[in-house]
Amino acid sequence: MLRVLVQPELFDMGAEMDRLSAGSRSIGGISVFMGQVRDGPDGLESLTLEHYPAMTEKVLTALADEAVRRFSLTGCTLIHRVGTLPVGAPIVFVGTSSAHRAEALAGTNFLIDRLKTGAPFWKCERYHDGRCVWVDAREADDKASALWDE
C-alpha cells in the first residue's frame, strides 16, 4: 500500500498508523516519523511552504516507490503539509511497514533524508519582528541524503 498526500490540512497520526497495519498479517514492524515546525533562537512565528502541485506529488510518489522497492516495504505513507504553519504544527508524516523492523526503520530514515533534499518545496520563515527569510539548502541535509546513494 502506497499513500502520498500533499495537503494544507492536519493529518491524524493514529489513523495513519492504523492504515499502515491494516490488511496484512505479515507486518512485523511499523516505523513512523512526524516532523513539526520548530522555533529557533531568532523567534520564529511560522513557516510557509509553497510548491508546484503536479511536480511535488510526482517527486514524492517516486521517492515512496523507491523506498518500497529498496526496503521491501509492505506499506508506505508520506504526507507533507503546505501553506502557513505556526511553530509546533505537524508538517510531515512518514510511515513505513514491513515484515521486519529493520526494513521499516531504514525506509523511514531514507524517506526523511531524501525529503530534505529532493522534495520541491520552497520554505519561508516568518519571524516575530516581521522578517521573512527563504530557507536555503543545508549542507548537513545533503550529506545525510548522500549516504543513501547506491
N, C-alpha and C positions, 0 to 999 in steps of 0.2 A: 504494500500500500504506500503510495506516494501522495503527499499533500503539501502543496506550496501555495501560500497566500501572501499577498501584499495588500495591506489594508490600514485605514486610519483607526478602526475600532480596536478596543481592548480584546484580548483573547482570554479564554478560560483555560488556565494551565491544567487543572484537574480533568476537564473534559478532553483536552488534547492527549493527556497521558492515557485516559481510558480508551481513546480511539487507537492508540498505538498497541494496546494489549488485546483488543477485541479481534475475534475471528481466527485466532491461531493458538493451538495448544503447544506449538513448538517454540514459543518465545521463552527464552531463559533470562534475558536481560533487556532492560529498558534504561536508556540514558537520556537525561533532559538537561537543558541549559536555558535559563531565562536571563536575558540581559536587560538592564534598566538604565535610564538616564541618570548619570551621577553628577553631583556637584563637584567643584574643584576649588582651588584656593582663590579664584577670582570672582566667585559669587554667580554661578550660572543660574539663570532663570528658567530657560527652556532650550530645547534642541528642535530645529525644524529640519525634516528630511524631505527632500524633493527627489523625484525620479521620473523616468520616462516609462510608463506602464508596460508597453509591449516588450521593450528591451529588458527591463528589470525582471519581469516574470520569466522570460526566456532564459536569462542567465541563472536565476535561482533554480529553475527546473533542471537545467543542465548540471549544476552543482549537486543537487539532490540525486539525480540519476547516477552521477559518478560515484557518490557515496554509497548508494545501494549496490552498485556493481563491485566496487572496490572492497567493501567490507561485508558482503553477503547479508545485507540488512533485510529483514522481513517487513520493516516499516520505516518510514522517514517522513517527518513533518517539519516544515520550515515556514515560519510565519514572521514577517517583518512588517512593522508598522511604519507609516509615513504620516506627514503632517507635523504640526507643532505639538511637542510633548513636554510636559513640565518635569522638573527634577523628580526622580522617584518613580516615574511612569515606566511600565514594562515597554520594551522596544523590540525585542526579538525573542522568539521561542524556537529552539531546535530540539527535536526529539527523535531518537532512533530506537529501533528494537531489532533483536537478532536472537539466534539460538543461544549465543553465549555473550557474557558481559563484555569481554574484551573487544569484540567487534562493535557492539553498541557504543561503548565509550570512545573507541577510535573514530567511529563515524561522526559522533557529535563533535569531537575535537577538530576533526578535519573540516567539518562544515563551518564552525565558528572561525577558524583560521582563514579559510577561503573567503568567507563573507566579508571579513575586514578589508580584504584587498581586491576581491573580484566582483563584488556586487556594485552595480551602478547607482549609488545614492549620492546625493550632494547634501552635505550637512552644514547647517549654520547654527552656531551657538549664540544665543542672546543672553546678555548679562544684565544684572540689576541696574547698572549705570547706563543702559541703553545701547551699548555696543553690540554689533552683530559681526561675528567673525566666522568666515568659512573655514571649515576644518580641512587641513592638508593631510596627505597620506603620511603615515608614521613608519619610520624605518623598522621598528620592532615588529610591527604587523607584517611587513614584507618578509622579514627573517622567519617569523613563525609560519607563514604560508609556504615559504620556500622549502621548509623541512618536509613537506608532503610531496614535493616534485618526485616523479618516478624516475 
